[in-house]
Amino acid sequence: MRIIGKLAAAALLALCLEGCASPMEYSAMPREYGKAVVENDPHKPLQCVPYAREHSAIKLYGDAYTWWDKAAGKYLRGAVPQAGAVMVLNNYAGADRGHLAVVRRVVGTREIRVDHANWLDDGSIYVNDPVEDVSSDNDWSAVRVYNLATGGWGSKVYPVQGFIGSGTAKDSPDLMADTAPGSSMGATTLVGEIN
């Protein structure tokens, strides 16, 4: 009887270990556990533009797709995310469609956390939402956003126009030009323009 019990225990252990060797793709999951919160206010759906303006130092107005150009000469613009910057997604559903998200923090070289509103066209506020750089050149020109509703990475890839920082071009007169993702200049920080 004792041998049968040991064999049964060994078989159970082998079965459990087989689950560890499953083909699950762990690199597809967020690298860090983070509690993401969806806040929904039934009174007034919030859009990404007023949310980004209220939760960052960037005080621009107009549709999300206009922010990159409106930031020229006023705010630092660059290709690399930094905490507090506004990520500008553009041209993902037509030339006049954009989305803004505030970078909460940088988790790694290819993952950030953002706060944004109305991502799924539901008026909700998404907090600490993972975003992953999926660009082939590792330059933040294309991203995937974690879908909090389904608990997995979204299947769509979105083009990034760049990141608008809270400093102004006048604060950094030694910086010669701004850069956008995919440009030939390899920016390592948000950079500004000279007027």
C-alpha positions as CSV (number, residue, x, y, z in Angstrom):
1,M,0.0,0.0,0.0
2,R,2.8,2.4,0.8
3,I,4.4,1.9,-2.6
4,I,1.0,2.6,-4.3
5,G,0.8,5.8,-2.3
6,K,4.3,6.9,-3.3
7,L,3.6,6.1,-7.0
8,A,0.3,8.1,-6.8
9,A,2.1,11.0,-5.2
10,A,4.9,10.8,-7.9
11,A,2.2,10.7,-10.7
12,L,0.4,13.7,-9.2
13,L,3.7,15.6,-8.9
14,A,4.5,14.8,-12.6
15,L,1.1,16.0,-13.6
16,C,1.5,19.3,-11.7
17,L,5.0,19.8,-13.3
18,E,3.6,19.2,-16.7
19,G,1.4,22.3,-16.2
20,C,4.6,24.3,-15.7
21,A,5.9,23.3,-19.1
22,S,2.8,24.6,-20.8
23,P,3.3,26.7,-24.0
24,M,2.0,29.9,-22.3
25,E,3.9,33.0,-23.6
26,Y,5.0,34.8,-20.5
27,S,6.7,37.6,-22.5
28,A,3.2,38.6,-23.7
29,M,2.1,39.5,-20.1
30,P,2.9,42.7,-18.3
31,R,6.4,42.4,-16.7
32,E,5.2,43.8,-13.4
33,Y,2.0,43.2,-11.5
34,G,0.0,46.3,-11.3
35,K,-3.5,47.1,-10.0
36,A,-5.3,48.8,-12.8
37,V,-8.5,50.6,-12.0
38,V,-11.4,51.6,-14.2
39,E,-13.3,54.4,-12.8
40,N,-16.7,55.1,-14.4
41,D,-18.7,58.3,-13.7
42,P,-22.2,57.8,-15.1
43,H,-22.9,61.6,-14.9
44,K,-20.5,62.9,-17.6
45,P,-18.2,60.7,-19.8
46,L,-14.7,62.0,-19.9
47,Q,-12.6,62.4,-23.0
48,C,-8.8,61.9,-23.3
49,V,-8.0,65.5,-24.0
50,P,-9.4,67.2,-20.9
51,Y,-8.1,64.3,-18.8
52,A,-4.6,64.7,-20.2
53,R,-4.7,68.5,-19.7
54,E,-6.0,68.1,-16.1
55,H,-3.5,65.3,-15.1
56,S,-0.3,66.7,-16.7
57,A,1.6,70.0,-17.0
58,I,0.6,70.2,-20.7
59,K,-2.0,72.8,-21.1
60,L,-3.1,72.5,-24.7
61,Y,-6.5,72.6,-26.3
62,G,-8.1,71.1,-29.3
63,D,-8.5,67.5,-30.6
64,A,-6.0,64.9,-29.6
65,Y,-4.5,64.6,-33.1
66,T,-3.6,68.4,-33.0
67,W,-1.6,68.3,-29.8
68,W,1.8,67.3,-31.3
69,D,1.8,70.2,-33.7
70,K,0.4,72.6,-31.1
71,A,3.2,71.6,-28.7
72,A,5.9,72.7,-31.1
73,G,7.9,75.6,-29.6
74,K,5.9,75.5,-26.4
75,Y,6.7,72.1,-24.8
76,L,9.5,69.6,-25.0
77,R,8.7,66.8,-27.6
78,G,10.5,63.6,-28.0
79,A,10.5,59.9,-28.8
80,V,11.2,58.5,-25.4
81,P,8.6,58.2,-22.6
82,Q,9.1,59.9,-19.3
83,A,6.9,60.1,-16.2
84,G,4.5,63.0,-16.6
85,A,4.8,63.2,-20.4
86,V,1.7,62.9,-22.6
87,M,1.9,60.1,-25.1
88,V,0.3,61.1,-28.5
89,L,-1.2,58.3,-30.6
90,N,-2.1,59.5,-34.1
91,N,-3.7,58.3,-37.3
92,Y,-4.9,55.0,-36.0
93,A,-8.4,55.3,-37.3
94,G,-8.0,58.1,-39.9
95,A,-5.9,61.3,-40.1
96,D,-8.2,63.1,-37.7
97,R,-8.2,60.6,-34.9
98,G,-5.8,60.7,-32.0
99,H,-5.6,59.7,-28.4
100,L,-3.7,61.1,-25.4
101,A,-2.4,59.3,-22.3
102,V,-0.4,60.6,-19.4
103,V,2.7,58.5,-18.6
104,R,2.4,57.5,-15.0
105,R,5.8,55.8,-14.9
106,V,8.4,53.9,-16.9
107,V,8.5,50.2,-16.0
108,G,11.3,49.2,-18.4
109,T,12.8,49.9,-21.8
110,R,9.7,48.6,-23.5
111,E,6.9,49.0,-21.0
112,I,5.2,52.0,-19.4
113,R,2.1,52.6,-17.3
114,V,-0.3,55.3,-18.4
115,D,-3.5,57.0,-17.1
116,H,-6.0,57.9,-19.8
117,A,-9.7,58.4,-20.4
118,N,-12.2,57.0,-22.9
119,W,-9.8,54.5,-24.3
120,L,-12.5,52.0,-25.1
121,D,-15.0,54.8,-26.1
122,D,-16.8,54.2,-22.8
123,G,-16.0,57.5,-21.0
124,S,-14.1,55.6,-18.3
125,I,-10.8,56.6,-16.7
126,Y,-8.1,53.9,-16.9
127,V,-5.4,54.2,-14.3
128,N,-2.0,52.4,-14.4
129,D,-2.7,50.8,-17.7
130,P,0.3,48.9,-19.2
131,V,1.6,50.0,-22.6
132,E,4.2,48.0,-24.5
133,D,6.6,49.2,-27.2
134,V,6.3,46.8,-30.1
135,S,8.2,48.7,-32.7
136,S,10.8,46.8,-34.7
137,D,13.5,49.4,-33.9
138,N,12.6,49.6,-30.2
139,D,11.9,53.4,-30.7
140,W,8.4,53.7,-29.3
141,S,6.9,54.4,-32.7
142,A,4.3,51.6,-32.3
143,V,2.6,50.3,-29.1
144,R,0.1,47.8,-27.8
145,V,-2.2,48.7,-24.9
146,Y,-3.3,46.3,-22.2
147,N,-7.0,45.8,-22.4
148,L,-8.3,46.1,-18.8
149,A,-11.7,44.8,-19.8
150,T,-10.4,41.5,-21.1
151,G,-7.3,41.1,-19.0
152,G,-4.9,40.7,-21.9
153,W,-2.9,42.7,-24.4
154,G,-5.0,44.3,-27.2
155,S,-4.5,42.9,-30.6
156,K,-4.2,46.2,-32.4
157,V,-0.9,48.1,-32.8
158,Y,-1.1,51.9,-32.6
159,P,1.3,54.5,-34.1
160,V,2.9,56.9,-31.6
161,Q,3.6,60.4,-32.8
162,G,5.7,61.1,-29.7
163,F,5.8,62.2,-26.1
164,I,5.1,65.8,-25.0
165,G,7.1,66.7,-21.9
166,S,6.3,69.3,-19.2
167,G,9.3,71.5,-19.8
168,T,9.4,74.2,-22.4
169,A,11.7,74.7,-25.3
170,K,12.9,77.9,-23.7
171,D,13.9,75.9,-20.6
172,S,16.4,74.0,-22.7
173,P,17.9,76.3,-25.3
174,D,20.9,74.0,-25.9
175,L,18.6,71.4,-27.5
176,M,18.5,71.9,-31.3
177,A,15.4,70.0,-32.5
178,D,12.7,67.7,-31.4
179,T,12.4,64.1,-32.6
180,A,9.6,61.9,-33.2
181,P,9.5,58.1,-33.1
182,G,11.1,56.6,-36.2
183,S,13.2,59.7,-37.0
184,S,16.8,59.3,-37.8
185,M,17.9,61.2,-34.6
186,G,18.1,58.8,-31.7
187,A,16.6,60.8,-28.8
188,T,17.3,59.5,-25.3
189,T,15.3,62.1,-23.6
190,L,12.5,64.5,-24.4
191,V,13.9,67.3,-26.4
192,G,12.7,70.8,-27.3
193,E,12.9,73.3,-30.1
194,I,14.4,76.7,-30.4
195,N,12.2,79.5,-31.6
